[in-house]
Amino acid sequence: MKFFIDTANLADIREAQEMGILDGVTTNPSLMAKEGITGKDNVMRHYKQICEIVKNDVSAEVISVKFDEMIKEGEELAELDENIVVKVPMTGDGVKAIKYFSEKGIRTNCTLVFSAGQALLAAKAGATYVSPFVGRLDDISTDGMALIEQIVTIYTNYGYTTEVLAASVRHPMHIIQCAEIGADVMTSPLSVIKALLNHPLTDSGLAKFLADHEKAALPVKK
């Protein structure tokens, strides 16, 4: 399973890259705003900076909601770097845009997916990735992981090449469950990925090893 980091923070992206586990980046307008990145020129420049750090897929989201405007914006984003994946919302115009981009060889990530039917439409239109939002479904007492499993099953049944990108991943168990189910990709904040490092037995075991090493290093009394 590929690990993407869901952020526009360059320091977090560099840290994840240095860990050696980063396969890509996902962003959205909210994440850009969180970093104080506003205005088209600044946003485009920031995407370029991300692509300079990560030599893998970087999802860049269109702001437009109308087909013609999505096409114009998406083509501009795709021209920034060969690793840009145009992120398109799951709407009627969005599905049309995905089909257009697919025929032009521009890769896409269909975002804001909350049902298997939406995921099926995205795959039929030729989306490179489909992003079901696990955490937001959990927030409304719906099983987000059940949706991931349903989409994986449907795509396997019919041989769709669209990759299932689990988004809105909130905690380490989400990551483990995604891996068990067979999601192709998961995207989360760096803090969630780093939480996989933690285990009390690792901490206590390391503390004991170090304590024993200190004892062994003490000079022998004569």
C-alpha positions as CSV (number, residue, x, y, z in Angstrom):
1,M,0.0,0.0,0.0
2,K,1.3,3.4,-1.0
3,F,1.6,6.1,1.7
4,F,0.7,9.7,0.6
5,I,0.9,12.6,3.0
6,D,-2.2,14.9,3.1
7,T,-0.7,18.4,3.6
8,A,0.6,21.5,2.0
9,N,3.3,22.0,4.7
10,L,6.7,21.8,3.1
11,A,8.5,20.8,6.4
12,D,6.1,17.9,6.9
13,I,6.6,16.8,3.3
14,R,10.4,16.9,3.7
15,E,10.3,15.0,7.0
16,A,8.1,12.2,5.4
17,Q,10.4,12.1,2.4
18,E,13.4,11.7,4.8
19,M,11.7,8.8,6.6
20,G,11.8,6.9,3.3
21,I,8.2,6.0,3.2
22,L,6.6,8.7,1.1
23,D,4.9,7.7,-2.2
24,G,3.1,11.0,-2.9
25,V,1.2,14.1,-1.7
26,T,-2.4,15.1,-1.7
27,T,-3.5,18.7,-1.2
28,N,-6.7,20.7,-1.3
29,P,-7.8,24.4,-1.0
30,S,-8.3,24.0,2.8
31,L,-4.8,22.7,3.3
32,M,-3.3,25.5,1.2
33,A,-5.3,28.1,3.2
34,K,-4.0,26.5,6.4
35,E,-0.5,27.3,5.3
36,G,-1.4,30.8,4.3
37,I,-1.0,30.2,0.6
38,T,-3.5,32.4,-1.2
39,G,-3.8,33.7,-4.7
40,K,-3.4,31.7,-7.9
41,D,0.2,32.6,-8.5
42,N,1.2,31.7,-5.0
43,V,-0.7,28.4,-5.1
44,M,0.9,27.4,-8.4
45,R,4.3,28.3,-7.1
46,H,3.7,26.2,-4.0
47,Y,2.7,23.2,-6.1
48,K,6.0,23.6,-7.9
49,Q,7.9,23.6,-4.6
50,I,6.1,20.4,-3.5
51,C,7.0,18.7,-6.8
52,E,10.7,19.7,-6.3
53,I,10.7,17.7,-3.0
54,V,8.6,14.8,-4.0
55,K,9.4,13.0,-7.3
56,N,6.1,11.1,-7.1
57,D,2.4,11.9,-7.6
58,V,1.1,15.2,-6.3
59,S,-2.6,15.8,-6.3
60,A,-3.5,19.4,-7.1
61,E,-7.2,20.2,-6.8
62,V,-9.2,22.4,-9.2
63,I,-11.3,25.1,-7.6
64,S,-13.8,25.4,-10.5
65,V,-17.1,23.6,-10.5
66,K,-18.1,24.1,-14.1
67,F,-16.8,21.7,-16.8
68,D,-15.2,24.2,-19.1
69,E,-13.5,26.0,-16.2
70,M,-12.3,22.6,-14.7
71,I,-10.7,21.8,-18.0
72,K,-8.9,25.1,-18.3
73,E,-7.7,24.9,-14.7
74,G,-6.8,21.3,-14.8
75,E,-4.7,21.7,-17.9
76,E,-2.8,24.6,-16.3
77,L,-2.1,22.4,-13.2
78,A,-1.0,19.4,-15.4
79,E,1.5,21.7,-17.2
80,L,3.3,22.5,-13.9
81,D,5.0,19.2,-13.5
82,E,4.8,15.7,-14.9
83,N,3.9,14.3,-11.5
84,I,0.8,16.5,-11.0
85,V,-2.4,14.6,-10.7
86,V,-5.5,16.8,-11.3
87,K,-7.9,16.4,-8.4
88,V,-11.5,16.7,-9.5
89,P,-14.7,16.7,-7.3
90,M,-17.3,13.9,-7.7
91,T,-20.0,15.9,-9.5
92,G,-21.7,15.5,-12.9
93,D,-19.3,18.1,-14.5
94,G,-16.4,16.5,-12.5
95,V,-17.1,13.1,-14.1
96,K,-17.2,14.7,-17.5
97,A,-13.9,16.4,-16.8
98,I,-12.3,13.1,-15.7
99,K,-13.3,11.5,-19.0
100,Y,-11.9,14.5,-20.9
101,F,-8.6,14.4,-19.0
102,S,-8.3,10.6,-19.3
103,E,-8.6,10.9,-23.1
104,K,-5.9,13.6,-23.1
105,G,-3.5,11.5,-21.0
106,I,-3.9,13.7,-17.9
107,R,-4.1,11.7,-14.7
108,T,-6.9,12.5,-12.2
109,N,-7.9,11.9,-8.6
110,C,-11.7,11.9,-8.1
111,T,-12.3,13.4,-4.6
112,L,-15.2,13.8,-2.2
113,V,-16.4,10.2,-2.9
114,F,-18.8,8.8,-0.3
115,S,-20.5,5.9,-2.0
116,A,-19.7,2.8,-4.1
117,G,-21.9,4.2,-6.9
118,Q,-19.8,7.4,-7.1
119,A,-16.6,5.3,-7.2
120,L,-18.0,3.2,-10.0
121,L,-18.8,6.3,-12.1
122,A,-15.3,7.6,-11.5
123,A,-13.7,4.4,-12.6
124,K,-15.8,4.2,-15.7
125,A,-14.8,7.7,-16.6
126,G,-11.1,6.7,-16.3
127,A,-10.0,8.2,-13.0
128,T,-6.5,7.4,-12.0
129,Y,-7.4,7.5,-8.3
130,V,-10.7,7.6,-6.4
131,S,-10.7,9.1,-2.9
132,P,-13.3,7.8,-0.5
133,F,-13.4,9.9,2.7
134,V,-13.2,7.4,5.5
135,G,-13.1,9.7,8.5
136,R,-16.0,11.9,7.3
137,L,-18.2,8.9,7.0
138,D,-17.2,7.7,10.5
139,D,-18.2,11.2,11.7
140,I,-21.8,10.5,10.6
141,S,-21.9,7.0,12.1
142,T,-21.3,5.3,8.8
143,D,-18.6,2.6,8.4
144,G,-15.9,4.3,6.2
145,M,-13.9,1.1,6.0
146,A,-16.9,-0.9,4.7
147,L,-17.0,1.5,1.8
148,I,-13.3,1.0,1.0
149,E,-13.9,-2.8,1.0
150,Q,-16.9,-2.4,-1.2
151,I,-15.0,-0.3,-3.8
152,V,-12.0,-2.7,-3.7
153,T,-14.4,-5.6,-4.4
154,I,-16.1,-3.9,-7.3
155,Y,-12.9,-2.8,-8.9
156,T,-11.5,-6.3,-8.6
157,N,-14.7,-7.8,-10.1
158,Y,-14.4,-5.8,-13.3
159,G,-10.6,-5.2,-13.6
160,Y,-10.8,-1.4,-13.2
161,T,-7.3,0.1,-13.0
162,T,-8.5,3.0,-10.9
163,E,-6.6,3.0,-7.6
164,V,-8.5,3.2,-4.3
165,L,-7.0,6.1,-2.3
166,A,-8.4,6.1,1.2
167,A,-8.6,9.7,2.3
168,S,-9.7,11.4,5.5
169,V,-7.6,8.9,7.4
170,R,-7.6,10.0,11.1
171,H,-5.7,7.4,13.1
172,P,-3.2,4.5,12.9
173,M,-5.9,1.8,12.9
174,H,-7.4,3.4,9.8
175,I,-4.1,2.8,8.1
176,I,-3.9,-0.9,9.3
177,Q,-7.5,-1.5,8.2
178,C,-6.9,0.0,4.8
179,A,-3.9,-2.3,4.4
180,E,-5.9,-5.3,5.4
181,I,-8.8,-4.5,3.1
182,G,-6.5,-3.9,0.1
183,A,-6.6,-0.2,-0.5
184,D,-4.0,0.8,-3.1
185,V,-3.1,4.1,-1.3
186,M,-3.9,5.9,1.9
187,T,-3.3,9.6,2.6
188,S,-3.1,11.1,6.0
189,P,-1.4,13.9,8.0
190,L,2.2,13.1,9.0
191,S,1.2,12.8,12.6
192,V,-1.0,9.8,11.8
193,I,1.8,8.1,9.9
194,K,4.3,8.7,12.7
195,A,1.9,7.2,15.2
196,L,2.6,3.8,13.6
197,L,6.0,4.0,15.2
198,N,4.6,4.0,18.8
199,H,4.3,1.0,21.0
200,P,4.8,0.9,24.8
201,L,6.7,-2.4,24.6
202,T,9.2,-0.9,22.1
203,D,9.7,2.0,24.5
204,S,10.2,-0.2,27.6
205,G,12.3,-2.7,25.7
206,L,14.6,0.0,24.4
207,A,14.9,1.6,27.9
208,K,15.9,-1.9,29.3
209,F,18.5,-2.4,26.6
210,L,20.1,1.0,27.3
211,A,20.0,0.4,31.0
212,D,21.7,-3.0,30.6
213,H,24.3,-1.4,28.3
214,E,25.1,1.2,30.9
215,K,25.6,-1.5,33.6
216,A,27.9,-3.4,31.3
217,A,29.9,-0.3,30.6
218,L,30.6,0.4,34.2
219,P,34.2,-0.3,35.4
220,V,34.6,-3.5,37.3
221,K,35.5,-2.9,41.0
222,K,38.6,-4.6,42.2
